[in-house]
Amino acid sequence: MNELATTEYFRNDVLLKRPYIKLEWCQTALSKPFRREIQDDGRIRHWIFIAELNKYLRVVTLDDGVTVHNAFPDRRFKP
């Protein structure tokens, strides 16, 4: 697996707040998302179902679609 590109915010805030998030999940969300959507600000949301959490994980990238900026279990996501 290639090294995952991440923002400073993701490394220093998101992973500290949510240490259970696995980088492999983020990588899979980018390569094989259940759904992908472009936000108004150009960032891209990618969702993937994580059986371990029994929830959908939302992974938000910068507008390049590669650099991970945020990731969290999305309680409001409706498949």
Backbone as JSON Lines, residues from 0, in Angstrom:
{"i":0,"aa":"M","n":[0.84,-1.18,0.0],"ca":[0.0,0.0,0.0],"c":[0.88,1.24,0.0]}
{"i":1,"aa":"N","n":[0.52,2.2,-0.86],"ca":[1.25,3.47,-0.87],"c":[0.97,4.22,0.41]}
{"i":2,"aa":"E","n":[1.91,5.08,0.79],"ca":[1.69,5.89,1.98],"c":[0.53,6.85,1.74]}
{"i":3,"aa":"L","n":[-0.35,6.94,2.71],"ca":[-1.52,7.77,2.6],"c":[-1.15,9.23,2.82]}
{"i":4,"aa":"A","n":[-1.57,10.09,1.89],"ca":[-1.33,11.53,2.04],"c":[-2.37,12.08,3.02]}
{"i":5,"aa":"T","n":[-1.91,12.86,4.0],"ca":[-2.81,13.41,5.0],"c":[-2.44,14.86,5.3]}
{"i":6,"aa":"T","n":[-3.43,15.6,5.81],"ca":[-3.16,16.97,6.22],"c":[-2.61,16.97,7.64]}
{"i":7,"aa":"E","n":[-2.03,18.09,8.02],"ca":[-1.55,18.24,9.39],"c":[-2.71,18.12,10.37]}
{"i":8,"aa":"Y","n":[-3.86,18.67,10.01],"ca":[-5.05,18.57,10.86],"c":[-5.42,17.11,11.11]}
{"i":9,"aa":"F","n":[-5.42,16.3,10.06],"ca":[-5.76,14.88,10.21],"c":[-4.77,14.19,11.15]}
{"i":10,"aa":"R","n":[-3.49,14.42,10.94],"ca":[-2.46,13.77,11.76],"c":[-2.48,14.23,13.21]}
{"i":11,"aa":"N","n":[-2.65,15.54,13.42],"ca":[-2.49,16.1,14.76],"c":[-3.78,16.26,15.56]}
{"i":12,"aa":"D","n":[-4.91,16.21,14.9],"ca":[-6.18,16.38,15.6],"c":[-7.09,15.15,15.47]}
{"i":13,"aa":"V","n":[-7.4,14.79,14.24],"ca":[-8.36,13.7,14.0],"c":[-7.87,12.39,14.61]}
{"i":14,"aa":"L","n":[-6.64,12.0,14.32],"ca":[-6.15,10.72,14.83],"c":[-6.0,10.72,16.35]}
{"i":15,"aa":"L","n":[-5.78,11.9,16.94],"ca":[-5.7,11.97,18.4],"c":[-7.09,11.85,19.02]}
{"i":16,"aa":"K","n":[-8.09,12.47,18.39],"ca":[-9.47,12.39,18.9],"c":[-10.09,11.02,18.64]}
{"i":17,"aa":"R","n":[-9.68,10.39,17.54],"ca":[-10.28,9.11,17.13],"c":[-9.18,8.09,16.83]}
{"i":18,"aa":"P","n":[-8.48,7.65,17.86],"ca":[-7.33,6.75,17.64],"c":[-7.71,5.38,17.07]}
{"i":19,"aa":"Y","n":[-8.99,5.04,17.11],"ca":[-9.44,3.75,16.59],"c":[-9.5,3.74,15.06]}
{"i":20,"aa":"I","n":[-9.43,4.9,14.42],"ca":[-9.51,4.95,12.96],"c":[-8.23,4.39,12.36]}
{"i":21,"aa":"K","n":[-8.42,3.44,11.45],"ca":[-7.29,2.78,10.81],"c":[-7.03,3.42,9.44]}
{"i":22,"aa":"L","n":[-5.76,3.65,9.15],"ca":[-5.4,4.24,7.86],"c":[-5.83,3.34,6.7]}
{"i":23,"aa":"E","n":[-5.86,2.04,6.92],"ca":[-6.29,1.1,5.88],"c":[-7.74,1.38,5.48]}
{"i":24,"aa":"W","n":[-8.57,1.72,6.48],"ca":[-9.97,2.05,6.18],"c":[-10.03,3.27,5.28]}
{"i":25,"aa":"C","n":[-9.24,4.26,5.59],"ca":[-9.22,5.49,4.79],"c":[-8.78,5.18,3.36]}
{"i":26,"aa":"Q","n":[-7.75,4.38,3.23],"ca":[-7.25,4.01,1.91],"c":[-8.33,3.29,1.1]}
{"i":27,"aa":"T","n":[-9.03,2.36,1.74],"ca":[-10.1,1.62,1.06],"c":[-11.24,2.55,0.68]}
{"i":28,"aa":"A","n":[-11.57,3.49,1.56],"ca":[-12.63,4.45,1.25],"c":[-12.3,5.27,0.0]}
{"i":29,"aa":"L","n":[-11.03,5.58,-0.19],"ca":[-10.62,6.35,-1.36],"c":[-10.62,5.5,-2.62]}
{"i":30,"aa":"S","n":[-10.19,4.25,-2.49],"ca":[-10.06,3.4,-3.69],"c":[-11.35,2.69,-4.07]}
{"i":31,"aa":"K","n":[-12.2,2.37,-3.08],"ca":[-13.44,1.64,-3.37],"c":[-14.58,2.19,-2.51]}
{"i":32,"aa":"P","n":[-14.95,3.44,-2.69],"ca":[-16.0,4.0,-1.84],"c":[-17.37,3.42,-2.15]}
{"i":33,"aa":"F","n":[-18.2,3.34,-1.12],"ca":[-19.6,2.98,-1.31],"c":[-20.3,4.13,-2.02]}
{"i":34,"aa":"R","n":[-19.95,5.36,-1.63],"ca":[-20.48,6.56,-2.26],"c":[-19.41,7.65,-2.2]}
{"i":35,"aa":"R","n":[-19.44,8.52,-3.19],"ca":[-18.51,9.66,-3.24],"c":[-19.33,10.9,-3.6]}
{"i":36,"aa":"E","n":[-18.99,12.02,-2.94],"ca":[-19.76,13.25,-3.15],"c":[-18.83,14.46,-3.0]}
{"i":37,"aa":"I","n":[-19.0,15.43,-3.87],"ca":[-18.19,16.66,-3.79],"c":[-18.94,17.7,-2.96]}
{"i":38,"aa":"Q","n":[-18.26,18.24,-1.96],"ca":[-18.84,19.28,-1.11],"c":[-18.81,20.62,-1.85]}
{"i":39,"aa":"D","n":[-19.55,21.59,-1.33],"ca":[-19.58,22.93,-1.93],"c":[-18.2,23.59,-1.95]}
{"i":40,"aa":"D","n":[-17.36,23.24,-0.95],"ca":[-16.01,23.84,-0.88],"c":[-14.98,23.09,-1.73]}
{"i":41,"aa":"G","n":[-15.42,22.06,-2.47],"ca":[-14.53,21.32,-3.35],"c":[-13.94,20.07,-2.72]}
{"i":42,"aa":"R","n":[-14.0,19.98,-1.4],"ca":[-13.51,18.75,-0.75],"c":[-14.42,17.6,-1.13]}
{"i":43,"aa":"I","n":[-13.89,16.39,-1.01],"ca":[-14.64,15.22,-1.46],"c":[-14.88,14.27,-0.3]}
{"i":44,"aa":"R","n":[-16.13,13.86,-0.16],"ca":[-16.52,12.88,0.87],"c":[-16.53,11.49,0.25]}
{"i":45,"aa":"H","n":[-15.98,10.54,0.98],"ca":[-15.98,9.14,0.56],"c":[-16.53,8.33,1.73]}
{"i":46,"aa":"W","n":[-17.48,7.45,1.46],"ca":[-18.03,6.61,2.52],"c":[-17.72,5.15,2.26]}
{"i":47,"aa":"I","n":[-17.51,4.44,3.36],"ca":[-17.3,3.0,3.3],"c":[-17.89,2.4,4.57]}
{"i":48,"aa":"F","n":[-18.48,1.21,4.45],"ca":[-19.03,0.55,5.64],"c":[-17.9,-0.19,6.35]}
{"i":49,"aa":"I","n":[-17.8,0.04,7.65],"ca":[-16.78,-0.63,8.47],"c":[-17.5,-1.6,9.4]}
{"i":50,"aa":"A","n":[-17.39,-2.88,9.11],"ca":[-18.08,-3.9,9.91],"c":[-17.63,-3.86,11.37]}
{"i":51,"aa":"E","n":[-16.36,-3.59,11.58],"ca":[-15.81,-3.53,12.93],"c":[-16.51,-2.47,13.79]}
{"i":52,"aa":"L","n":[-16.95,-1.39,13.16],"ca":[-17.66,-0.32,13.86],"c":[-19.18,-0.46,13.71]}
{"i":53,"aa":"N","n":[-19.59,-1.27,12.75],"ca":[-20.99,-1.41,12.37],"c":[-21.58,-0.05,11.98]}
{"i":54,"aa":"K","n":[-20.76,0.74,11.29],"ca":[-21.16,2.09,10.86],"c":[-20.44,2.42,9.55]}
{"i":55,"aa":"Y","n":[-20.97,3.45,8.89],"ca":[-20.28,3.99,7.73],"c":[-19.26,5.0,8.2]}
{"i":56,"aa":"L","n":[-18.09,4.94,7.61],"ca":[-17.02,5.88,7.9],"c":[-17.01,6.91,6.77]}
{"i":57,"aa":"R","n":[-17.04,8.19,7.14],"ca":[-16.89,9.26,6.14],"c":[-15.44,9.7,6.16]}
{"i":58,"aa":"V","n":[-14.8,9.66,5.01],"ca":[-13.43,10.14,4.86],"c":[-13.5,11.34,3.92]}
{"i":59,"aa":"V","n":[-13.0,12.48,4.39],"ca":[-13.04,13.71,3.62],"c":[-11.63,14.01,3.12]}
{"i":60,"aa":"T","n":[-11.52,14.21,1.82],"ca":[-10.22,14.57,1.24],"c":[-10.26,16.02,0.77]}
{"i":61,"aa":"L","n":[-9.09,16.56,0.55],"ca":[-9.01,17.87,-0.09],"c":[-9.53,17.71,-1.52]}
{"i":62,"aa":"D","n":[-9.62,18.8,-2.26],"ca":[-10.18,18.73,-3.61],"c":[-9.35,17.89,-4.57]}
{"i":63,"aa":"D","n":[-8.14,17.47,-4.15],"ca":[-7.34,16.59,-5.0],"c":[-7.85,15.15,-4.97]}
{"i":64,"aa":"G","n":[-8.76,14.83,-4.04],"ca":[-9.33,13.49,-3.94],"c":[-8.38,12.47,-3.34]}
{"i":65,"aa":"V","n":[-7.23,12.9,-2.86],"ca":[-6.2,11.99,-2.37],"c":[-5.77,12.3,-0.94]}
{"i":66,"aa":"T","n":[-5.66,13.57,-0.6],"ca":[-5.13,13.97,0.7],"c":[-6.24,13.94,1.75]}
{"i":67,"aa":"V","n":[-6.11,13.02,2.72],"ca":[-7.14,12.84,3.75],"c":[-7.06,13.99,4.75]}
{"i":68,"aa":"H","n":[-8.22,14.62,4.97],"ca":[-8.32,15.76,5.9],"c":[-9.13,15.41,7.15]}
{"i":69,"aa":"N","n":[-10.11,14.52,7.02],"ca":[-10.95,14.17,8.15],"c":[-11.51,12.77,7.95]}
{"i":70,"aa":"A","n":[-11.86,12.11,9.05],"ca":[-12.5,10.79,8.99],"c":[-13.25,10.58,10.29]}
{"i":71,"aa":"F","n":[-14.47,10.08,10.16],"ca":[-15.29,9.84,11.36],"c":[-16.46,8.94,11.02]}
{"i":72,"aa":"P","n":[-16.97,8.2,12.02],"ca":[-18.18,7.42,11.81],"c":[-19.33,8.41,11.56]}
{"i":73,"aa":"D","n":[-20.05,8.21,10.48],"ca":[-21.1,9.15,10.07],"c":[-22.46,8.62,10.52]}
{"i":74,"aa":"R","n":[-22.94,9.13,11.63],"ca":[-24.21,8.66,12.21],"c":[-25.4,9.03,11.34]}
{"i":75,"aa":"R","n":[-25.28,10.07,10.53],"ca":[-26.42,10.54,9.73],"c":[-26.47,9.93,8.32]}
{"i":76,"aa":"F","n":[-25.44,9.18,7.93],"ca":[-25.38,8.64,6.57],"c":[-26.48,7.6,6.35]}
{"i":77,"aa":"K","n":[-27.23,7.78,5.25],"ca":[-28.27,6.83,4.87],"c":[-27.89,6.19,3.54]}
{"i":78,"aa":"P","n":[-27.62,4.89,3.55],"ca":[-27.21,4.23,2.3],"c":[-28.33,4.18,1.27]}
